[in-house]
């Protein structure tokens, strides 16, 4: 999976857990929770979706890496790089 | 069959918990002893009419798009859209005491204005109280030291009647404790009723319950109705399985129980006792439903919900008689903003009631007492409100005994134990509590209870 594909996956997950939010203009370097209305319960959903879709376990100490889109991409790309996009 | 989680009870907390778990591919089974969904917020059918029990109105109404509110969180976590719940807002509700009336709508400023007009000397204190309420973190799940509401309210408001008028709806709609209310519960209820507000789902409780049960099943969850849990099998402080009433044994990694805290401990095999944390709830109600032959507003009932006390001093406690007729709640289901009017007029009257007194009556006396006390409650009501007796075409009543029978909650205690287990933990490692004894009350609260216990204990 490429960086761009990983970014797209995050956007898909965000669209699923926050269907009423506009995610088309997310800034990669600003905290997600400051741009769309995410709380700690929603971050759990992101982690759970990653587990469900890609069997990736994100330990609680690493949640901080998911705070921004750029953080998500750099944390997840190494974990997903050998995966095909469709799974 | 081996499960990741077995959930006891297909009420709102159990269904919500089930949806969350099934959403993330957990193998989950909800076991319900009754043949209908809903638990304390259920429904029943008489003469082809479906009546809600529990649901007068849903509290916590916030508009579509508000996502940080309890309703917003619930919808988001269960992945429903606001439209799915088909919520119809209240028109206007009232708190009526001798010589005083406070109305409120889903716009909080309306109520603030009412307090300013009815209690001009108290408005500054009221505003300060509201400020304190808004700043308060009532959702903290840590068991902090208890703080009661009466002294807090007295530090802001000097008129005891205003204090009682604020207490009346909040206690009736969610207080497990007699006489006073934990302050965090007061804050939860104040926000959910006065700051947010009331609505009803079009189609009633049955609609919401079916919506949730369908979602649960579509996600792969299993629902077993009419087959309760006979025993939660515990060894070395760990649950390994549950035994159902039909003797079937289901093995599991964890159990989440909404049957009540003490009820859950009693169900463990061997039976568990946890000292100091097992105060049993006592507060219960008698409710009478009156189908009337016209719209309630034509009979002089134009409010959505009325909380009343015919005495100066409002007493929220288990009555010495079978019921306490001096205060109550009137709900006119018709007076909500439905897209089309309901088929029939419906007025519901709720009074505090004593489980012990009702339970001690023999069958024949029980039926006579229902009729007699319903009559007395109406007599008292009509000293304050217009008489509608000539317009009643059907009526029915239920008591704390009925609630116990169908929900299994000891004493028919609608709001469970006054001592909440906020973190949902028991002394058994993989046995957790959700629902009315965990701490969030009301329909939205119960649903959030299921969600938050799953998030806290079963998804990480």
Interface residues (C-beta under 8 A of the other chain):
Chain A: X16 X17 X18 X19 X20 X21 X37 X39 X41 X42 X44 X45 X48 X49 X51 X52 X60
Chain B: X23 X24 X25 X64 X65 X67 X68 X73 X76 X77 X79 X81 X451 X452 X455 X459 X460
